[in-house]
Amino acid sequence: MTRSLFPAAASYPNAKNLAPRRIWCLIFTFTLLACAFGQSTETFPPPGQPAKSGTPGQFELIGNSLVSAQQIFLGTEDKVFFVDKVENNPAQINGHPAWASEWATGPNTQRPMDGLTNAFCAGGNVLGNGTWLNIGGNQAVTYGGLNAESQHGGGAYDDPDGRRSMRLLTPCDDGNCDWTLSRDLTANRWYPTVETLEDGHIIILGGCNDGGYVNDARQTNPTYEFFPSRGRPITSPILVNTLPANLYPLTWLLPSGFLLIQSNWATVMLDYKNNREYALPDIPDAVRTYPASAGTIMLPLTPANNWTATILFCGGSNLQPEQWVANWNIPEFRASTSCVSISPDVSKRYVKDDPLPEGRSMANLIFLPTGQVLCINGARTGTAGYGNQSFAIGHSYADNPVFTPTIYEPNAPEGQRWNRDGLGSSNVPRMYHSSAVLLPDGSVFVSGSNPNSDVDVDKGLKYPTEYRTERFYPLYYNERRPQPVGLLKQIGYGGESFNVHLSADDLFGDVGNAKNATVSLVRTGFSTHAMNMGQRYLQLGSTYTGYPNGSAVLHVSQLPPNPAIFAPGPAMLHVVVKGVPSVGVMVMLGNGKLGEQEIRAIGDLPESAILVEDDKGVSESQNGNGAVGRGWDWKGWVWVVWVGVVSLSGSW
């Protein structure tokens, strides 16, 4: 029989007669217990197994989307939200074609949503309170993507100008959340980048006024601003100096609190608090920004690398500024195989990494819960963009799609980091305006491709508007998943550690697997134009205790006490055992509010150990290394329990 930690009053015949002194001792004891647990200790039920099966290493068509997936993000554990440009999608809402929708991945159902204004080539990211922003876009259009007579709605598509729009959505699971409009931006922004800051606010960088294949001096907006607003926009020298390929500047918040910005060939670190840029060396081998559109990602932040940010760039196009014109055979130009990385907080130099198996433009680099990186989508030749020139493939400026993904292993030796063993191929070309995002069950949701000015589903067109949507199932997918107990719903910046319990089944019958078990956080990001804005992966510090019955407890640290390492807001939490992730749960990082986050000292972790039982009882068979910090050890718990016992015994 299981006894409650807090027995009912009926368990104590004289409970009503307890001396006030004892009552206060009990309160004191339970307060100590609460303090020992630290921050919020509300936990999730153990995650179960994936709701569906899939063939490991393969793609599965799961249906057709209501709108083309130019932009997608995972808003809840069940919901993927789509944002498209205004075009003649067959789904209707409020008397006009829909250009936004919601896909419930569990029941595999969808609903159209009103996108409000034209979100063509907008940027997006999530605020520290969990609200998603979709920022900027294009002017109002009519059939064929032509400018509408009115920029205020009406006409064929009833789409107001979206270039200054800030559209907000707080995701929900009941179908009752919709996009709303906030105040306008200070100026038009088509192709802006959006990054979440350490206080949960947003910085918005770059863009242009009217669009086109690339930017130009007439229409560029080489500034940045903030949401919530901090006043007038601020001019950025790197954006001024990197025309014409300065749209969607590649941007990451660094643990130092600076921002890394990579645009065209140039790279800087931006001290956005003091509005100063510090030049770094040019990126080698290829342009990585749109429309070269390399795959980019910040590699996993782990205890082993002291949560040091390293950014990886793979693919793109080796074109000089004067070559960014649409008067030559762009689709025949080979994309780059080059991969380079930089760790700007510790070194200002780019480092060559293992090249891609084939050149690729418009590749999405997507984190798996294991910390591996899936490279998916894109083309071997050409660039992003479309037009009506004779050289275009239909309208596409790219050709020769890459149908087979490949996986990057950050911890593999140099020369062995890319691998596609056991991976199958898709049958769907994922060209310009494709997207991908990780789902909680560890599969990858893949949709989109539309290098066309309006919906075009002509069967004779090589790259039509694509609604077919797939899941890709990594090799671990059908393995029995760990079902950890004790996953917190909210994780803070520093504070006391928490315990995660794993059964013998979770450890695949070998308690030794606790040694390499990890607890990771993944922000899946806002996917568009070969980027997942805000995507980030962090491994929490942990130690373990293994028990004779084959179970184990992971002792897990809160986040490092620096919100710039991983900005506040929602993220997925996974436990990975023997390369197999638990089904992810959506947790809140930080206090769930905009503004300065509470910082606490990181708690100590007990040393790792596996306990064995023999005829002399339970003993420790081996030790590991505990993490650095401050926390409660067994002596602290003995003291707390002793206080409780004394209070109940009446000795005080």
C-alpha positions in Angstrom: 0.0 0.0 0.0 1.3 3.5 -0.9 1.1 6.0 1.9 0.6 9.7 1.3 3.3 12.1 2.3 0.5 14.2 4.0 -1.8 11.8 5.9 -5.4 12.8 6.4 -6.3 14.4 9.7 -8.3 11.2 10.6 -4.9 9.4 10.8 -4.2 11.4 14.0 -6.9 10.9 16.6 -5.7 14.0 18.5 -5.0 16.1 15.5 -7.3 18.9 16.7 -5.4 19.1 19.9 -1.9 19.5 18.4 -0.2 22.3 20.2 0.2 25.5 18.1 4.0 25.1 18.5 3.8 21.7 16.6 1.6 23.2 13.9 4.2 25.9 13.3 6.9 23.3 13.2 5.0 21.4 10.5 4.6 24.6 8.5 8.3 25.3 8.9 9.2 21.7 7.8 7.0 21.9 4.7 8.3 25.3 3.9 11.8 23.9 4.0 10.7 21.1 1.7 9.3 23.6 -0.7 12.5 25.7 -0.6 14.6 22.5 -1.2 12.6 21.9 -4.4 13.4 25.5 -5.5 11.2 27.0 -8.3 7.9 25.7 -9.6 7.8 22.0 -9.2 4.7 21.3 -11.2 5.3 18.4 -13.5 3.9 16.7 -16.6 2.4 13.2 -16.6 4.9 10.8 -18.1 4.9 11.2 -21.9 3.7 8.1 -23.6 4.5 6.5 -26.9 4.0 8.2 -30.3 0.3 8.2 -31.4 1.2 6.7 -34.8 3.7 4.4 -36.3 6.0 5.2 -39.2 8.7 3.6 -41.2 12.1 4.6 -39.8 14.2 6.6 -42.3 11.3 7.1 -44.7 8.8 9.8 -45.7 5.1 9.5 -45.4 2.5 11.6 -47.2 0.0 12.6 -44.5 -2.4 14.8 -46.5 -2.7 18.1 -48.4 -2.4 21.4 -46.6 -5.1 24.1 -46.9 -2.6 26.7 -47.8 1.0 26.4 -49.2 3.5 26.2 -46.4 5.7 29.3 -47.0 6.0 29.7 -43.2 5.2 27.2 -40.5 5.8 26.9 -36.7 4.9 24.4 -34.0 2.6 26.4 -31.6 1.6 23.7 -29.2 2.4 20.0 -28.8 -0.3 19.2 -31.3 -0.7 22.3 -33.6 1.4 23.4 -36.6 0.5 26.8 -37.9 0.8 27.8 -41.5 1.3 31.3 -43.0 1.4 31.8 -46.8 1.5 34.7 -49.1 -1.8 36.0 -50.4 -2.7 33.8 -53.3 -5.6 31.9 -54.7 -5.6 28.9 -52.3 -8.7 26.8 -52.6 -9.5 27.1 -48.9 -11.7 30.1 -48.1 -12.3 32.1 -45.0 -14.5 35.2 -44.5 -15.2 35.4 -48.2 -11.7 35.3 -49.5 -8.9 32.8 -50.1 -7.2 31.7 -46.9 -3.4 32.4 -46.5 -3.2 31.0 -43.0 -4.2 27.7 -41.4 -3.8 25.3 -38.5 -2.9 21.6 -38.7 -3.7 19.4 -35.7 -1.1 16.7 -36.0 -2.9 14.2 -33.6 -6.2 13.9 -35.4 -4.7 15.1 -38.7 -7.3 17.8 -39.1 -7.1 21.4 -40.3 -8.9 24.7 -40.1 -8.4 27.8 -42.2 -7.4 31.0 -40.4 -7.6 34.7 -41.4 -4.1 36.0 -42.0 -5.5 39.6 -41.9 -2.8 41.3 -44.1 -0.4 40.0 -46.8 2.3 38.0 -45.0 4.4 37.3 -48.2 8.0 36.7 -47.1 7.4 37.8 -43.5 9.6 37.0 -40.6 8.6 35.4 -37.3 9.6 34.2 -33.8 8.1 33.7 -30.4 8.0 36.2 -27.5 9.1 35.2 -24.0 5.4 34.8 -23.0 4.6 32.3 -25.7 2.9 34.6 -28.2 4.2 34.2 -31.8 4.8 37.2 -34.0 4.6 37.3 -37.8 6.2 40.5 -39.0 6.2 42.4 -42.2 5.2 41.2 -45.7 4.1 42.5 -49.0 1.7 45.0 -50.4 -1.8 44.0 -51.3 -2.1 41.9 -54.5 -4.6 40.5 -56.9 -4.5 37.6 -59.4 -1.1 36.6 -60.5 0.6 38.4 -57.6 0.0 41.8 -59.3 -0.4 44.9 -57.2 -4.0 45.5 -56.1 -5.7 48.8 -56.9 -6.4 49.3 -53.2 -3.9 48.7 -50.4 -6.6 48.6 -47.8 -8.5 45.5 -48.8 -11.3 44.6 -51.2 -10.7 43.3 -54.6 -10.2 39.6 -55.5 -8.3 38.6 -52.4 -9.4 41.3 -49.9 -5.9 41.5 -48.6 -4.6 44.8 -47.0 -1.0 45.8 -47.3 1.1 43.7 -44.9 4.5 45.5 -45.1 4.2 47.3 -41.8 2.0 44.6 -40.1 2.7 42.9 -36.8 0.4 39.9 -36.6 0.2 38.1 -33.2 -1.0 34.7 -32.3 -1.2 33.0 -28.9 -1.5 29.3 -29.8 -4.2 27.1 -28.4 -5.5 23.6 -28.8 -9.2 24.3 -28.8 -9.4 26.0 -32.2 -10.4 29.4 -30.6 -7.2 31.4 -31.2 -6.8 33.7 -34.2 -4.3 36.2 -35.6 -4.6 39.7 -34.3 -2.9 42.9 -35.4 -0.7 45.0 -33.2 0.6 48.5 -33.9 2.4 49.1 -37.2 6.1 48.8 -37.8 8.0 52.1 -38.2 8.5 51.3 -41.9 7.9 48.7 -44.6 9.7 45.4 -44.1 9.6 42.7 -46.7 12.1 39.8 -45.9 12.9 40.9 -42.3 14.7 38.7 -39.7 13.2 38.3 -36.2 15.2 37.1 -33.2 14.1 36.7 -29.5 16.2 38.5 -26.9 17.2 37.6 -23.4 14.3 39.6 -21.9 11.7 37.8 -24.2 11.4 40.9 -26.4 12.0 40.8 -30.2 14.5 42.5 -32.4 13.4 43.0 -36.1 16.2 43.5 -38.7 16.3 44.6 -42.3 14.0 44.1 -45.2 12.9 46.2 -48.1 10.0 48.2 -49.4 8.8 46.5 -52.7 10.6 43.2 -53.1 12.3 41.7 -56.1 14.9 39.0 -56.6 17.4 41.0 -54.5 17.4 44.3 -52.6 18.7 47.7 -53.9 19.5 51.1 -52.6 16.2 52.6 -53.7 14.1 50.4 -51.4 16.3 48.9 -48.7 15.5 49.3 -45.1 18.9 48.8 -43.4 17.6 49.3 -39.8 16.5 47.4 -36.8 13.8 48.0 -34.3 12.2 46.2 -31.4 8.9 44.8 -30.1 7.7 46.1 -27.7 8.9 49.4 -29.3 12.0 51.1 -28.0 11.6 54.2 -30.3 12.8 55.0 -33.7 14.6 52.4 -35.9 18.4 52.3 -35.7 20.6 52.2 -38.8 22.8 49.1 -39.2 26.1 49.6 -41.1 26.3 45.9 -42.1 22.9 46.1 -43.7 23.8 49.4 -45.4 27.0 47.9 -46.9 25.9 44.4 -48.0 23.5 45.1 -50.9 22.1 43.5 -52.8 22.0 40.2 -50.8 21.1 41.6 -47.4 17.5 40.3 -47.1 16.7 38.0 -44.2 20.1 38.7 -42.5 21.2 35.6 -40.6 21.0 36.5 -36.9 21.5 34.8 -33.6 21.5 35.9 -30.0 24.8 34.9 -28.4 25.5 33.9 -24.8 27.6 37.1 -24.5 24.4 39.1 -25.1 25.6 40.3 -28.5 24.0 39.3 -31.8 25.9 37.6 -34.6 24.7 39.0 -38.0 25.8 37.5 -41.3 24.7 39.3 -44.5 26.0 38.7 -48.0 29.8 38.2 -47.5 30.1 40.3 -44.3 29.8 39.3 -40.6 29.5 41.5 -37.5 28.7 41.2 -33.8 26.1 43.7 -32.8 25.9 45.2 -29.3 22.3 46.1 -29.7 22.1 47.7 -26.2 24.7 50.3 -27.3 24.1 50.2 -31.0 27.6 49.3 -32.0 28.8 46.8 -34.5 32.1 44.9 -34.5 33.4 43.6 -37.8 34.4 40.0 -38.1 36.1 38.3 -41.1 34.0 37.7 -44.2 32.4 34.3 -44.5 34.4 32.1 -46.9 33.4 30.2 -50.0 29.8 31.3 -50.6 27.0 33.8 -49.9 24.7 32.2 -47.3 21.8 34.8 -47.1 18.8 34.9 -49.3 18.6 34.2 -52.2 21.7 32.0 -51.9 19.8 30.5 -49.0 22.3 28.2 -47.2 21.2 25.9 -44.5 22.1 27.5 -41.1 21.9 26.5 -37.5 23.4 27.2 -34.1 24.9 23.8 -33.0 23.9 22.2 -29.7 24.7 24.1 -26.5 26.0 21.5 -24.0 27.8 21.2 -20.7 30.7 19.6 -22.6 31.2 22.8 -24.6 30.3 25.1 -21.7 27.2 26.2 -23.7 29.4 28.0 -26.2 27.5 29.1 -29.4 28.8 27.7 -32.7 26.9 28.6 -35.8 27.1 26.3 -38.9 26.5 27.5 -42.5 26.1 24.9 -45.2 25.6 25.4 -48.9 24.6 28.7 -50.6 26.0 30.2 -53.8 29.4 31.6 -54.7 28.2 34.8 -56.4 29.6 38.3 -56.2 27.4 41.3 -55.7 27.4 42.2 -59.4 26.1 38.7 -60.3 22.9 39.1 -58.4 20.9 40.0 -61.5 18.2 38.0 -63.3 19.6 38.1 -66.8 21.5 34.8 -67.0 20.8 31.1 -66.6 20.5 31.1 -62.8 19.0 27.5 -62.5 22.1 26.0 -64.0 24.5 27.5 -61.5 25.8 24.9 -59.0 25.1 25.4 -55.4 28.0 25.3 -53.0 29.0 22.2 -50.9 30.9 24.3 -48.4 30.2 24.2 -44.7 31.9 26.6 -42.3 31.3 27.4 -38.7 32.2 30.2 -36.3 32.1 30.5 -32.4 32.1 34.3 -32.2 32.2 34.6 -28.4 35.5 32.8 -28.2 37.0 33.1 -31.7 36.5 35.6 -34.5 37.6 33.2 -37.3 35.5 30.9 -39.5 36.5 27.2 -39.5 36.0 24.8 -42.4 33.7 21.9 -41.6 32.9 18.7 -43.5 31.3 19.6 -46.9 27.8 18.6 -47.9 27.5 15.4 -49.9 26.2 17.6 -52.8 25.8 21.3 -53.3 22.6 22.7 -51.9 20.6 25.9 -51.9 17.5 26.2 -49.8 18.3 23.4 -47.4 16.6 23.3 -44.0 18.8 22.3 -41.1 16.5 20.8 -38.4 17.4 19.7 -34.9 16.4 16.2 -33.9 15.9 15.6 -30.2 19.2 13.6 -30.2 21.2 16.8 -31.0 21.8 15.5 -34.6 20.9 17.9 -37.4 18.7 16.8 -40.3 19.5 18.5 -43.7 16.3 18.3 -45.8 14.8 20.1 -48.8 16.5 22.3 -51.4 18.1 22.0 -54.8 21.6 21.3 -56.2 21.5 24.1 -58.7 20.2 27.7 -58.8 18.9 29.9 -56.0 15.8 31.0 -54.3 13.4 33.2 -56.2 11.1 33.0 -59.3 10.3 35.0 -62.4 9.0 34.8 -65.9 12.4 34.8 -67.7 13.0 32.3 -70.5 15.7 30.6 -68.4 13.4 29.9 -65.5 12.2 26.3 -65.0 8.6 27.1 -65.2 9.0 30.1 -62.9 11.7 28.6 -60.7 15.2 30.0 -60.4 16.4 26.6 -59.1 16.5 23.1 -60.5 17.6 19.5 -59.6 15.9 19.0 -56.3 17.6 17.0 -53.6 15.2 14.3 -52.5 17.4 12.4 -50.0 18.1 14.0 -46.6 21.4 13.6 -44.7 22.3 13.9 -41.1 25.0 15.9 -39.5 26.5 14.5 -36.3 28.2 17.4 -34.3 30.2 15.1 -32.1 31.6 12.9 -34.9 35.2 13.1 -35.9 36.1 15.5 -38.8 35.4 13.8 -42.1 32.6 11.6 -40.7 30.0 14.2 -39.7 27.5 13.7 -42.6 25.7 10.4 -43.0 22.6 9.2 -44.9 22.8 5.5 -44.1 19.3 4.0 -43.8 17.6 7.2 -45.1 15.1 7.0 -47.9 14.0 9.6 -50.4 10.9 11.8 -50.8 9.1 12.0 -54.1 8.1 15.6 -53.6 10.5 18.4 -54.8 10.9 20.9 -52.0 12.1 24.0 -53.8 11.6 27.7 -53.0 9.0 28.4 -50.2 9.4 25.0 -48.6 9.5 24.5 -44.8 10.1 21.9 -42.1 9.8 21.7 -38.3 10.4 19.1 -35.6 7.3 17.5 -34.0 7.1 16.3 -30.3 7.2 12.6 -31.3 10.6 13.2 -33.0 9.3 13.1 -36.6 9.8 16.0 -38.9 6.9 17.8 -40.5 7.7 18.8 -44.1 5.5 20.9 -46.4 5.5 23.7 -49.1 7.3 24.5 -52.3 5.9 27.2 -54.5 8.2 29.1 -56.9 5.2 30.8 -58.5 3.6 34.2 -58.3 0.2 32.7 -57.6 -1.3 29.3 -57.1 -0.3 27.1 -60.1 -1.2 23.4 -60.0 -0.7 22.8 -63.7 0.2 19.1 -64.0 2.7 20.0 -66.8 4.6 22.4 -64.5 7.8 20.9 -63.1 7.5 22.8 -59.8 3.8 23.6 -59.1 2.3 25.1 -55.9 2.7 22.2 -53.5 0.2 21.2 -50.9 1.3 17.6 -50.3 2.6 17.4 -46.8 4.9 14.7 -45.3 6.4 13.4 -42.2 9.9 12.2 -42.1 10.6 9.4 -39.5 14.2 9.3 -38.2 15.8 5.9 -37.5 14.8 5.9 -33.8 11.1 6.5 -34.5 9.7 3.0 -33.9 11.8 2.3 -30.8 10.1 2.0 -27.5 10.3 5.5 -26.0 11.5 6.5 -22.5 8.6 7.6 -20.3 10.3 9.8 -17.8 8.6 10.8 -14.6 9.2 14.3 -13.1 9.5 16.6 -16.1 9.0 20.2 -15.0 6.5 22.4 -16.7 8.6 25.5 -16.1 12.4 25.7 -16.1 14.2 28.7 -14.7 17.6 30.3 -15.1 19.6 28.7 -12.3 18.0 27.4 -9.1 17.8 23.9 -7.5 18.0 20.8 -9.6 15.1 18.4 -10.2 14.9 14.6 -10.4 13.7 12.7 -13.5 12.9 9.0 -12.9 13.5 6.3 -15.5 12.3 2.8 -15.2 14.3 -0.3 -16.2 12.2 -0.4 -19.4 13.1 3.2 -20.1 16.8 2.2 -19.8 16.3 -0.7 -22.2 17.0 -3.3 -19.5 20.5 -1.9 -18.8 20.9 0.6 -15.9 24.3 1.5 -17.4 22.4 3.4 -20.1 21.8 6.1 -17.5 25.4 7.1 -17.9 24.8 8.6 -21.3 21.1 9.7 -20.9 20.5 13.4 -21.6 17.8 15.9 -21.0 17.5 18.4 -23.8 15.5 21.5 -24.8 14.6 22.3 -28.4 13.0 25.5 -29.7 11.8 24.4 -33.1 11.7 27.9 -34.6 9.8 29.8 -37.2 10.5 28.0 -40.6 10.7 30.0 -43.8 13.1 30.5 -46.6 15.6 27.7 -45.5 15.7 29.3 -42.0 14.2 28.3 -38.7 14.3 31.6 -36.9 14.9 31.1 -33.2 15.7 27.4 -33.5 18.0 26.4 -30.6 19.1 23.2 -28.8 20.4 23.0 -25.2 21.4 20.0 -23.1 20.8 20.5 -19.4 23.5 19.5 -17.0 22.7 16.2 -15.2 24.1 13.4 -13.2 22.5 10.0 -12.4 21.9 7.4 -9.7 21.3 3.9 -10.9 19.5 1.4 -8.6 19.7 -2.4 -8.2 16.2 -2.9 -9.7 17.4 -1.5 -13.0 15.8 2.0 -12.7 17.6 5.3 -12.4 17.2 8.9 -11.4 18.6 11.7 -13.5 19.5 14.7 -11.3 19.0 17.6 -13.7 20.1 21.2 -13.5 17.9 24.1 -14.4 19.0 26.3 -17.3 22.4 28.1 -17.0 21.8 31.4 -15.2 22.1 33.4 -18.4 19.0 34.0 -20.5 21.1 35.0 -23.5 22.1 31.3 -23.8 18.5 30.3 -24.4 16.0 33.1 -24.5 12.7 32.8 -22.5 9.6 31.3 -24.0 8.3 27.8 -24.9 10.5 24.9 -25.9 10.2 21.1 -26.1 11.8 19.0 -23.4 13.1 15.5 -24.2 14.9 12.8 -22.4 17.2 10.8 -24.7 18.3 7.3 -23.7 20.6 5.2 -26.0 19.9 7.6 -28.8 16.1 7.3 -28.4 14.1 10.4 -27.3 11.0 10.5 -25.2 8.0 12.2 -26.7 8.6 15.9 -26.2 6.5 18.1 -23.8 6.2 21.8 -24.2 7.7 23.7 -21.3 8.1 27.3 -20.5 11.6 28.7 -20.0 11.8 31.6 -17.6 8.9 33.3 -15.9 6.5 33.3 -18.9 6.5 37.1 -19.0 8.2 39.8 -21.0 11.0 41.6 -19.2 14.0 40.9 -17.0 14.2 37.2 -16.0 14.9 36.0 -12.4 18.5 34.7 -12.2 19.4 32.2 -9.4 22.7 30.5 -8.6 22.9 27.0 -10.2 22.4 24.2 -7.7 24.9 21.4 -7.1 24.3 18.0 -8.6 25.2 14.8 -6.6 27.9 12.7 -8.0 26.9 10.0 -10.4 26.7 6.5 -9.1 25.3 3.1 -9.9 24.2 1.2 -6.7 24.5 -2.6 -6.5 23.0 -5.0 -4.0 24.8 -8.0 -2.5 24.6 -10.0 0.7 25.9 -7.0 2.6 23.1 -4.7 1.2 23.2 -1.8 -1.2 26.6 -0.3 -2.1 28.0 2.1 -4.6 29.7 0.5 -7.5 31.0 3.4 -9.5 31.1 7.2 -9.4 30.8 9.9 -12.0 31.4 13.6 -11.9 28.9 16.0 -10.4 28.2 19.3 -11.9 29.5 22.6 -10.5 27.1 24.6 -8.4 25.2 24.6 -5.1 22.4 22.3 -4.1 21.0 20.0 -1.5 22.8 16.7 -0.8 21.6 13.8 1.3 22.6 15.5 4.6 20.3 18.4 3.9 17.4 16.1 3.4 18.2 14.2 6.6 18.1 17.5 8.5 14.7 18.4 7.0 13.2 15.0 7.8 14.6 15.2 11.4 12.9 18.6 11.9 9.6 17.0 10.9 10.0 14.0 13.1 10.9 16.2 16.1 7.9 18.4 15.5 5.5 15.5 15.4 7.0 13.8 18.4 6.4 16.9 20.6 10.1 17.3 21.6 10.0 21.0 20.8 
